[in-house]
Amino acid sequence: MADRIALQAAAPWIELRTTEADWQQADPKLLGELLTQMNLIRAFEETVLELAGEGLVHGPAHSSIGQEGGAAGSIVGLRPGDQVNGSHRGHHQFLAKALAYIAPGIDPKADFPDGTEPLMYQSMAEILGLEPGFGHGRGGSMHLRWGDCGAIGTNAIVGGGVPLAAGAAMAHKLAGTGDVAITYFGDGAVNIGAVLETMNLAAAWNLPLLFFIENNGYAVATTVAEATRDPRLSGRGPGFGIPSWRVDGMDPLAVHLATQEALAVMRSGQGPAVIEAEVYRYFHQNGPLPGSAFGYRTKEEEASWWARDPIDRTGRALVKMGALAQSDLESLRERCKALMGDVAARLVEPDGNRRRVRPALWPDVGFVDAGIRGDLSELAGKRKQEASTFTGATTDRKFVDAIADVLHRRFETDETLLIMGEDIHRLKGGTNGATRGLAAAFPGRVFGTPISEGAFAGLAGGLAMDGRYRPIIEFMYPDFMWVAADQVFNQIGKARHMFGADVDVPLVLRTKIAMGTGYGSQHSLDPAGMFATSPGWRIIAPSSPFDYVGLMNAALACNDPVLVIEHVDLYQTMGAIPSDDLDYIIPLGQARVVRPGNDLTILTYSAMVHRSQEAVEQLGVDAEIIDLRTLDRASLDWDTIGDSIRKTNNVLIVEQGSVGTSYGSFLADEIQRRYMDWLDQPIQRVTGKEASPTISKILERAAYAGTPEVMDGLAVAMAARGTPLSPALLAQGAS
């Protein structure tokens, strides 16, 4: 018979319960602060539901009534430098962190500190979508951020904020501050891949991150028992080697004590921790009705949780120890309600027998697109250089070597740069050699990651938003962006705009187009088209080593997220770069005329610049080839494009990848809107087929565009112009 050896998790898993003695021995000042915070949060949330019931909250109103004990218990006692983020149901954590910042030690019997009413006003204005809000009304109920106080953003995507918090925790670790990050999420998020990926990454890298699970028993109307086999959700932690606590979230003191133990672990450099607090939302997922009104909970169940209310429990303890009288509890409650009544009166006004939002408080509609990206003022004063005008000494370098050269140079001059990705610290510079030498030269700044694009992309996003570091991430193949799509598009791309344009996101994402390598449908995407239609990202696609250096330097100085598209066909090609100068930039938004011409404008990028040159030379067409270089909507060089179109009256867009995800569809639409009167024919396009390239060498080649397909496109464009190419010339080129 086989031996059976009982195994134990590598980390402790503890259930912490307070005793009556714990309450009797608790500091009355601590309990008073907890009580005051919870009362203010409760009054705030009641006002939210009141306004929502009148139809004045546009969108959801996810109340945290009943869950205040988890927020206050875990946040009271944090340092000012500690940071928190949360989920769509995050008003209570946001307010608790903000109150701890403006009014530490707030006293239940004293007048509220001066900053209390402005905080409540600005928070409620945001929830109502109004200009005085923290995000000028853009974030609303689900996206609350006040970076100064350490509230780094609540999040509408279940589990979406967890990787971002890991970035904040990593910033604290790298800076050596001893500060921590806490990420709050519900029972529904513990089954999300990004959350579990982040637990693994935080444990592997010993990040000071507290995963705080608010287990309120329901994901909308689905119970925890329906969603997972073991409803003790803190059990996820030991599986990753993370010490974990399980507490009664209706007991603020128990939450506080567990948090203090978890903080001791994190501040001592032992890595992350998990706390699961069993709480209860008294109302439905959204709005002012209880869950029983929708049939998935009973009134008896709700009453049993109301009987355990954290505010009542804390108030009784303070009265019992003689720190407060019953009249003090009643006075505190009434003062909180009065404060929120005054706040509401400043935001809404009578309108017949109803109320309405005060019209003067709505944001200016002209603000709708402001702040999608920055204004690039950070690049002002940077020295610009083009290959065509460079007169110094040059050295011929392989494209991939130029990547390594410029990364090495920037790491020498900017200590805030970090780079992370799969295998980038091994294999002599990753799978292509682009990060060669970095790990040895800059220890502690080059991070080989687990296979978890969602986690490390989001971590880098949080690190960028923290502001102390500039992360570079590498996706080994661009198709992997779909694995990390929430972090790439919903989080990193939208953050600046969503939070009212008050946060920079200086992040660079490197990836490569790998068509022709035989890696098949899931490794061969050209990502330009997808990113160009997703607001917030800037996109560069260099076609030469000289341009790569200048564009990468601009990307690494930019305060927006930048996608850098490389191409495997270019890696081994040679090109000149300055021998002793890797510090110039090529400005974002500046195309390059590769070849002047009069009969046709070819717009292209990356490796297809060279394919277009080959086709034009073989057919002898007088075409003007423009290397777009920067591809996002905000960075297209319309001056260069427009000058060429007005000269040729003819456009051919050339790209390699699949027609369905192509960049050219967006570009063609924009051109016809701007230059319809200058076009003598419809815009022509060269793309791959509808299908992604597959494994078969023959089918793969048939799926993407190369020089022959560009030649075919040239023939169509010239024939439609009325100057067809001779069959003999076409035949000669095809051969």
N, C-alpha and C positions, 0 to 999 in steps of 0.2 A: 504494500500500500504506500502510496506517495506520502511524503511528509507534508504537513500543512503548518505553516508558520504564520501566526497572526502578525499583521503589519499595522503600524500606526502612522498617522499623518506626520509630516515634518514640522507642523506648526500646531500650537494649541488652539482649541475651540472651547470657548467658555460661555456659560450662561450666567449673567450677573443679575442678582436680585438685591434690592435694598431691604434692610430691616427697619423696624421702628427705631432702633438705636441709631441707624444712619441718619434718619430724618432729625432725630433729636440733637445729634451732634453736628449737623450741617450748619455752616456759617449763615446766620440770618441775612447778611448782606447778599450772599450768593442767591439764596432763595428769593429775596426781595427783587433782585435784578431779573431772575427767571420769571417771577410773577408779573412784573411790569412789562417785560418784553412780550410775554404771551398775551396779556390783556390788550396791548397796543396792536399786536398782530390780529387778534380775534376781532377787535373793533374795525380794523382796516378791512378784513375779509368780509365781515358782515355788510359793510358799506359797498364793497364790490358786488356782492350778491343782490343787494338792494337796487343798485344801479343796473345790474344785468337784468333783473326782473322787470325793470322799466324799459328795457330795450336800448339802454344807453351805452352798453359795452358791445362794441362791434367785434364779433368773433367770440371765442370761448372765454369762460370765466371759471378757471379751475381752482376752486376754493380749497384751502388747506385747513379749514376749521376742523379741529379734532387732532391735528398733527403738530400743533405748536410746540409740544413738549420735546419732540425730536429735534426741531430746529434750535430752539433756545438752549436746550440741554447740551447740545454739542457745540454751540457757537460761543456762548458766554464763557469767557476765560481764554479765548483765542488771542493770539498776538495781532497787532495791527497789520503785520506783514503776511500773516496767513491768508490764504485765498480759498474761496468756495465757488462752486458752480452747481447748477441744479437742472431740474427737468421742467416740463411744461407746468407742473404743479410746484412752483418754486417761490411764490410770494413770501412765504414765511421764512425761508432761509435767506432770501435777499434782504428782507427787513431786519432779521436778527443780526446779520453781519453789519448792515448799515447802522443799526442802533448801537451795536457794540463799538462802532467806530466813532460816532458823534456823541454818544452818551454812555461811556463805560461806567459801570456801577450805578446805573439809573435807580433811583430810590422810589419805592411805591408811594411814599407819603409826600415827597417833594414835588414842586412844580416841574413840569417837563422841561428839559434843557432847550435852549433856543433853537437848536437845529432839528428838533423833532417834527414840528409842524411843516417846515419846508421839505423834509424827507417824505412825509406822508403825502404832501401835495404833489411833489414831483413824481412819486411812484404811482399815485392814482391817475395823474395826468397821462403817464405813459400807458397805463392799462386802458384808458379811454381813447388812446391814439392821438393825443394832443401835443401841440408844440412845446409846452413847458416840461414834457416828460424827459427822462434821461436819454432816450433815443429819438427825441423829437416826434414821438408817436409811432415810429416805425416798428418798434419791437412789440409793443402791446403787452398783453398779459404773459406771454410765453417767452419773451426775450428781454429780460431785465438785466442791465449791466451798469455798474458804477465802479469802474476800475480803481478809483482812489481809495475806496473803503475795502477793497479786496473781493468784491462781488464781481466775478469775471464773466458772468453771463449764464442765464437760464436758457433752456433749449427745448424746442418743440419736437425734436426727433427723439423717440424713446431710446435712451442709452447714448444718444449722439454726443452729449457733452463729456462723457467719461474720458475718451482719449485726449480731449483738449485739457482736461484737468491734469492728466499725466504730464502734459507739456509744462504746465505751471509748476508741478512738483519737480520736474527735471531742472527747471530754471533755478529753483531753490537749492537743489542739491549741488548743481554746478557752481552757483554763487557762494555756497557755504554759509548761508544765512541762518540755518537751523529752522527756517519757516517750513510750513507744510501746506498742502492743498487738501481740501475735502470735496469730493464729488458726491452729490445726492441723487439718488434715482430710486425708482419704485420696484415692486415685485415683478412687473412685466419686463423690466430691462435686464434682469439677471439671466435671461435666456437669449439675449442679443449677442451676436458674435463679437461685435466691437468691444463690448463690456468684458467678455471673457478673454479676448485677445489682450486687452489692456491690463487685466489682472495678471496675466502671465508676464507681460512686458515689464510692468511695474515691479513684480517680484524678482524677475531676472536682473533688473538694473537697480534694485534696492532704492526705489523712489519713495520719498516721504508723502505718500498719497493714501488718504483714508477713503475707502469705498463705503459710503453710508447708505444702506438699503432701508428705505422706508417701506416696510411690508404692511400695507394697509388691507391686504386680503383680497383685493380685486384689481384686475386690469380691465377697466370699465366695468363689465358685468361678469367677467370670467374669473372664477376663484383660483387661488394659488394651487389648490389641490387638483384642479382640472388641468393646470398648465405644467405641473412638474411633479415628479414622484415624491420627493422629499420637500415638504413645505417649509422646512427650516433652512431658509435661504442662505444663511451665513455659512452653511456647509460648503458653499462654493470656495470659500477662502482656503481652508486647509488643503484642498486639492491642488492649489498652486503654491503651497508652502507659506501661506499668509496667515498670521495669527488673527483669530476672529472672535468676536463677542456677540452674544444674543441678549437683548434686553427688552424690557417692557417700555415701549415708547410713550406710554401714557404716564410714565413715571419720570419726570424731568431729571430728578436727582440720579436715578440709575443711568440714564443716558449720559449725564455729566460725568459720573464716575467712570463709566466705561470709556468715554472719550479721553479722559485724563490718562487712563492706562494706555490707550492706543497712541496718544500723543507722545508718551514717554518712549514707546517703541520707535516711533518715526523720528523723533528728534535725536535719538541716540544713534541714528544711522543704520537701524536694523530693517529698513524698508517699509513696505505698505502694511496696512491693517484693514480689517473689515469689521463694521458694526451693522448688525441687523436690529432695527427697532420696530417692534410690532405696534403699529398705530392704527388709526381708523379715521377715514374721512366721513364726516357726518352727513355730507351731502353727496349727490350724484357726481359722476365724473365731471360734469359741467353744469353750472347753473344752480338755482336756489331750491331745487326740490331734493328730498332725500332719496336714497337708493330704493327704498321700499315702494316709492311711487311708480317705479318701473318694474317691480315684481321680482327682482333678483335678490332682494334682502327682505327680511321680516322686520316689522316694527319692534318686535321683542329683541332681536339682535341689536338693532340700533340703540334701543333704550339701555341695554346692558353696557354698551360702550360709553354712552353719555354718563352713566353712573361712575365711570372711571376717568372723568374729564381731568386733564392735567392741570388746568387752572384751579379747579376746585380743590384738587388734592394738595397743591402747593399752598393755596390760601389757608386751608384747614391747618396745615402744619405750622404756618407762621402764627396763626391765632393761638394754637395749642402751646407754642413755646413763648407766647407773650410778646412777640415782636410786633404784631399788628392786632388791632381790634377788628371785629366784624364790620364796624362802620368804615374802617380804612379800606377794606375790600370793596365795599359798596361804592365808596367815594372814588377809588381808582377806576372801577368799571365805568362809572358815570363820566369821569373826566376823559377817559379814552373815547367814549361814545360822543361826547361833546366836541372833542378835538376833530373827530372824523366828520361830524356834522358841519363844522366850520370849513373843513377841507372840501367837502362836497358842495357847499354853498358857493365856494369860489370857482368851481368847475362847471356847475350846471345852474340853470335859472328856470323860474316858472315860465310855462308856455301854455296858457289856458289852464285846463285842469290837469296838465301833465308837466313834466320837466323836460328840458332839452339841454344839450351841451352849449355852453356859451360860444356863440359863433366866432368871436375874436380869438379863440384858443385853438382853432383848427390850424394845422400846418399850411404854409403856402404851397399851392400845388406845383409851383416852380421848383420845389425842393425834391420832387419825385425821383429824379435820377441823380441828384447830387451825391457825390461820395461813393459811387460804385467802385471807383478806383481813386487813387491819389492824383495829384496834379503834376507829379514828377519834379517838383521843385527841389527835391533832394539831389537831383542830378545836375542842377545848375552849378556852373563853375568847374565841372569835371572836364578834363582835357579830351577833346574829340579828335579822332583820326580815322582816315579812310586809306585803304591800300593804294588807291589810285593817286593819292597825293603824298604818300609817305616817301621820304627821301633818305632815310637813314639806312643803316646796314640791316640786312635781313638774313634769316636762316630758314632753309627748307625743313619743314617738320610734317610728320604724319598728322592728320586731323586728330586722331585719338591722343597723340602725344601733346598736341596743343591744348587739349582739354586738361590733361594732367599738369601741364606747365602753368596754365592760368589759375587752376585751383590751388596749386602749391604756392604761387605768388600771393594770391589773396589770403590764404591762411597765414602767410608770413606777416601781412600788413594789417589784418583784422582779426583780433583775438575773439571776437564774438561769433565767428563762423564755426558751425558744426556740420557734419555730414553723416547721414545714416542711410542704410539700405542693406539688402541681402547680399552677403559675401563681398561687400566693398572693401573689407579689411583683409581679405584673403586673395589668393589666386593672382598675386602680383597686380593688384588694382581692379578687382572685380572680374566679371566675366569678359570684359573687353579691354581692361587695362587702363580705364580712364581715371581711376583713383590711385594709380601706382605711386607708391612712396609716401602717401599721406599718413597712413597709420603709424609708420615708423617715425616720421618727422614731427607729427603732432599728436602724441599720445593723449588719450582722454578726450579727443575731439572727433574721432572717427569711430562710428558705432555700427558694427555689424548687427543686424536685427534678426529676430525670429521671422519666419514667413507669416507676416501679419500686416499686410498693407494698410488695412483699416486702422489698426492701433498705431503704427508708427507714423502714418500720414497725419492722423489726428493729433498725436503727441507733438509732431513738428508744428502743426497749426497753433496749438496752445502755447508752445515755446515762442513762436513768432509773435503772437499777440501779447505775450508777457513783456516783450520789448528789450530784454537784456541780451538776447542772442538771435543770430540769423541762421536758421537751419536750411541745409540743402538735403533733399531726399532724392533717392534714386529708385524708380520703378524699373525693374529689370526689363520688362516689356510693357508697352502702354496699355495693352488689354487689361492689365491688372488694375487699372483705374476703376473698373467696374466693381471689383472686390471692395474698393475703398471709396465708392462713389459718394456715399453720404458725407464723409469727411472732406473729400475733394471739392464737391459742388455745393452741398448744403451748408457746410461749415466754413471751410477756408475761403471759398469763393464769395460767400454772401456776408461774411462777418462784418466787414467795414460798413457796408451800406445798412445792414439790418440793425446794427447798434448805433445808428445815427451818425455815421462817418467819424466816430471819435477814436477809432482804434486802427493802427497800422497792422499789416500782415506781411512782414518781409520774409518771404519764403520762396525758395527755388526748387522746382520739381524737374529733375532730369529724367528723360526716358528716350527710347530709340525706336525708330521704325526698322523692322527686320524682315521686310518682304524679300523673298528670294533665298532665304536661309533654310527653308524646309521645316520651319517650326509650326506651320499650320494655322488654322483659323483663329486660335486663341492666343497667338503671339505675334500677329502681323498687322495690327491696326495702325493707321495714321490717325493720331488723336486730334489733329488740328480742327477738324470740323466740329467735334463734340465740345471742345473747350471754347471755340469761337462763339458758340451759341449759349454759353454759360457765363453770365455776368460775373465780373470781378477779377478774372484771370487776365494777365498779359501773356502773350505767346511769342517766342522767338524761334526761328528755324534757320540757323546759319548754314551756309553752303561752302565755306572755305575756312581754313585755319585762322586767317587774319580776322575774318568777321566773327568767328567764334570767340576769340579773345575779347574783342571790343564789346560784343553783345552780352557775353557772360559778365564782364565787368559792370555793365549797366544793370543787368539783372540783379547782381549781388549788392548793388547800391540802392536798388529800388525798394520802396516801402509797400509794394503790392506783391501778391503771389505771382510768380512768373513760371510758366511752363517752358522748358528748354527742350526742343525736339532735335535729337541727333539722328543719324542714319547709318546703318551698318555699311552701306555702300561707300560712305565717305571716310570711315575710320582709317583705312589704310591708304587713302589718297594723300598726295604730297601738296604742300602749299607754303608760301613764304609767310613768316611772321617776323616782327622786329627782333633783332638779335639781343637787344638790351632794354627793351621797353614792353612790358606787359601790363601797363597801368592806364592805357587809354580806354575810352569808351566809344562805342558806336551808339548814338542816341536811339532810344526806342521811338519808332515812328518814322524812320528814315529808310526808304527803299534804295536799291542800287540799280542803276542802269548798266546791265552787264554788256549789252551790245546795242548800239543805236540802230534805228531802222525807220522806214517810212511807210511800209505797206501793211504791217500787222503788229499789234501789241500782244506780247506773250507775258502773262502774269504767272509766276511760279515761285517755288521755294525749295530749300533743302536739296536733295540729290537730283531733283528734276530740273534744276537750273542747268546742270551739265548735260542731261538728256536732251533738253531743249536746244542747247548750243550744238550738240552733235547733229540733231535733226535739221536745224537751220543751215548748218554748214554743208551737209550732204545734199540738200535740195536747193541751195542757193537763194533762199527767200530773204528779201530785205525786211527782216522782222526786228522789232525792238524787243529785247528780252529784259524784263524787270524782275529782279530778285526781291520779293516783297520783304523778306527778312523778319519783319514783325507782323503778326497776323491777327491780333485781336482787334475788335471793332474800334477801339479807341486809338489804336496805334497804326492804323493803315495810313500810308503816305499818299493821301489823295492829291497832293500837288503833283507829285511825280506821275502817278497813274493818270490823272486828268490831262496833264500836258501831253502825254503819249497818245491818249485816246483822241484828243482833239487834232493830233497830227495824222494818225493812221486811220481813224474811224472804224477800226476793226479790232476785235479782242478775242484771244484764245487763252483760256485758263487751263493750265497744265498741272496735274497732280497724279500721284501714283495709285492711290488707294481706292477702295470700293466706292461706287457711286452713291450708295445709300448713306454713308457717313462722311461724305466728301465735304471739304472746305469750300469748294467752288460754287456750290448751290447758294450759300450765303453771299459769297463775293459777287456772283453774277447778278443776283437780285439787287444788291446795293449799287452796282455799276449802272444797271438799266434805269434805276430811279434817278441817279445823278447825271447820267450822260446820254439819255435816250436820244436827244436831238443830234448827237454827234455820231451815232452808230449807223452805219450803212447796212448792217445785217444783224440778225440775232447773235448774241454772244455764243461762241463755240467753246466746247469743253473737251478735254482729254482726261479720262478717269479710268480706273479699273472697272471690272465687271461688278454686278450686284453682289455676288458671293464673295466672302472673304477668301483669301488664298488658302488652299488646302495642302496636304502633305505631298501628293504626287507632283514630281518635278514638272511634268508637262502641264498639269492642271493649275499648279501654282503660277507658272509663268503666264498662262492664259488669263489669270484672274487680275493681274496688276498691269499698269501701264509702264512702258519703257520707251526707248528711242523709236522703234517702229510705230508705236501707237501715236507718238508725237508727230511723226511724219504724216501719218494718216490724218491727224487733226489739222496739220498745216495744209494738206491738200484740200480738205473740206472748206477751210476758212478762205483759202485763195480762190477756189472755184466759186464760192458764193459771192465773192467780191467781183467776179467777172474776169479774173485773170488766172485761169486754171493752169496748174503745172503740167508740163508735157508728160505723157505716159512713159516716154523713155527715161526721163529724169526720175520719175517715181520708181520705175523698175530698177534703175541703177541704185537708187538709195535703198530700196528694199533688199537688194542683194548684198 
